[in-house]
Structure formats: C-alpha cells, structure tokens
C-alpha cells in the first residue's frame, strides 16, 4: 500500500491500496499488460504520491470499444435516469469531499482552500448537468410547404466522446466536460494529464458507485499522451473530442480529428487583459486582481496576463498592490495558512524566469519577487510584480502561467482596447469601472469569450465557458454545455 494512503479516509478511492494504481475500462479496474507504470509526484516536495499503470495504445483501443458497447445501452436511458445518476454522483462527491480536496492539493500543489473551491465547483457542475439532463428538448414547427406536415428537430447524443483534460484543474475539467457528455447520453473515454491522474480516478470510482453502467466511463492513464491522444482523435468510433490545453497542442488535435470529421470543442490558451479605470475603488480592484492572479499559483487559463492601469491611478494602485503581495504566504498547499502553492513542474519555473528576464532586459522594473524559492524542496516561485511593461516584451504576447503580475499604463478607452485586443488569443478579459457605459462598451469591444465586469469571476456552473480567436471554440457549462455533446436530427413528419 502506498505511504500516501494513510492521509485518506478512503485510500481505495484512488487505488492507493494497491502497489500500482489501476485504471478503469468497461467498469473493470486493471493494470496494464505492459507491466509499466509512471510515478506521480507532489510538486511541493517532489516526493512520490504513488505509481499509476501505464496503458498501451492497444488498451486504449479496447477502452474505446468498451465505450462503444456502453453507448448502445446508455443512449437509450431516459433523461430522468441520467439526471438521477448525476445527482447521486454529486452526493457521493460531497460525502467524499475531504479526500477529493486533499488529493487535488497533493498532486497539483494548490492550497487546500483553492482545492476546496475547485471541488465545490466540480460538484456544482454535476448538479447543474443533473438539472440540464431533463431539459434537453427539441422543437416542432409546421411545414412551409404542406399543411399536414410537421418539422421535428430531435436532439440526440453525438456518441462516444474523448475527453482530454489538463493538470491545472484536474477535477473541474473532468466534471465540466464529463457531466455534460453524460447528461446528453454519451459514453466517454477520459485521458487525464499524466501529472494529475488521481483526481480523475477518484471521481470515476464515485461515478461507478453512483450507478453509471459498465463501459459508459473509461479512463486512459498514460505517460505517452501524444500517441494515445492520436488514437482518440483518429479512431473512427470516437465522434466527439473535447480538449483543454495549449493552443499549439489544440491545433495538432484538431488536425488529427479532421481525418474522421469529428465534432470538436477546444478550450485553449489565454492572454487575459485586466483593465482598471480611475473611477473604480483601488483597494477593491487590487483584491480582485490578487484573488484571480494568485489562485492556483497563476496556472489558470483565465488569469490576468496583462494588467492595464489608467495613468492617474498607476502609482497608487502599484503601492497598494505591493503591500498586498507582501502578505501572501508561499508554501505547501497542505498547510492551511498557505496562500500560494508550488508550480506544477520545473518547466513552469523556467518559463516564469524567462519572462521576467526578458522583461527586465527590455526595460521593465522588478518591484517584488522575481526569484525561485529553493529551500522548500519543490517548484516554488516568489509572487512577482513587474512595472513599466510594454508590448515588445514576451509577457505581452505569451501566457506566463505563473504568479507574475505585469503592469501596463494607458490613457484612454480607445488606446487600452487596441492594446488589449492585440493578441492572437481571446479567452477572458476583465474591466473595472463605476461607469456603466464604460463597462458595457469595453465588455462589448473586448475580443474575448468571457468578461468579468467589476468582478474576477468568469467561471461557474451557470456560466457558459469558452473563448474566441485562437483560444478555441465551443462552450462548456451553462445552458450551452450539453449541446456540445448532441446532434440535431431533422424529421419531416407527414401526419395524414
């Protein structure tokens, strides 16, 4: 049994009661015939959490076949039956929340309070989809050509869906995608990130306990995500791919999916602007910025990457921001007093360092942080603030994905909109002003799919999530989430 097992009420939930954590295909938990496994580490101390079975591509093919068999029966369940299973799943997640939160902190590194928020949101997604499952209606209209004909639009599940989820929100992304697919009547094959497979496996174990039939939920655990991802995107049995990750990887998966013309939704990279006008309370704006920027170590696709401050408040805002940053405690996420946990890997620290070095070399001023923390044993980086940024620096065009705040100045609405929209991606944006006309104008003109207007929250179960431009396409959660996993069939019905 893994030494980590003693931390949990139900270590078997994550397969920690076995030497190698198994994966699940067709309702059966198994270890790969390859006898290979990969290690999952805690980024706060680089210690091993456990070993997970490393599946072969042939085993992934079998999981897709299992999903095809599971879909044959599951697509014929009623909307009410799906809703009841989702409701039971949410209830089991609530009952096992403490374990889910702790595992999320262990494998991702985020503080317990942040992990608790993510698991709570995950439960909210499943509850939302339980409600949506019974609200999936088509419509009917009279024919324009025949008096006795009716045109029926029937919504049906798209089919077997491949879900490729990231490491930064390993619980929320599975429930946001998987809940929608299951509500629609699809079977799913999930490939979680190699860094964070345990949260996925725990959720799937609870889904089985909630009564989802064998074959409906299958998991691919692998250290070779590119080869298994290619199988998901090219296998003709898969009808839908939903991916969250970088824009570059998304482009590859889109190209592979084109070979079998799959339905695809992509939630890709961001470069969010955070715009503060001089009429907005500075203390409130500083709090909102820190709440979202330092959440989950800044490894969030909707994190502000470029902070635009009106010239009249630039100095005062900066002063109050630095005071706030000094209060943030960096440490192991399992410590309840921690406000900023580790980054997921050494590569994350390297990217932070390269962005800071580039900015300083081109004239930026380092006001706080700027260094790795090497005495804690993990992948820690100081919360960092850079001032006097310009658009010739890498941070202006490339997502940092770390606890780095980059401050830009602006003079008027037209100028800041031009600069905010000067990017190839368009996921989220934020605007803060007491003037309603300014809020509405900026929200309308920002080239993004999500806008936080006087609030840093752009992700909750009732809100449809998705970007534009090279941030992808398709919506998750909200009233549009289930539609991504459905097709519309038109029926021309002659009554007599």
Buried (B, 14 or more C-beta within 10 A) or exposed (E): EBEBBEBBEBBBBBBBBBEBBBBBBBBEBEBBEEEBBBEBBBBBBEBEBBBBBBBBBEBBBBBBBBBBBBBEEBBEBEBEBBBBBBBBBBBBBBEBBBBBBBBBBBBBBBBBBBBBBBBBBBBBBBBBBBEBBBEBEBEEEEEEEEEEEBBEEBBBBBBBBBBBBBBBBBBBBBBBBBBBBBBBBBBBBBBBBBBBBBBBBBBBBBBBBBEBBBBBBBBBBBBBBEEBBBBBBBBEBBBBBBBBBBBEBBEBBBEBBEEBEBBBBBBBBBBBBBBBBBEBEBEEBBBBBBEBBBBBBBBBBBBBBBBBBBEEBBEBBBEBBBEBBEEBEBBBBBBEEBBBBBBBBEEBBBBBBEBBEBBBEBEBEBBBBBEBBEEBBBBBBBBBBBBBBBEEBBBBBBBBBBBBBBBBBBEEBEEBBEBBBBBEBBBBBBBBBEEEEBBEBBBEBBBBBBBBBBEBEBBEBEBBBBBBBBBBBBBBBBEBBBBBBBBEEEEEEEEE
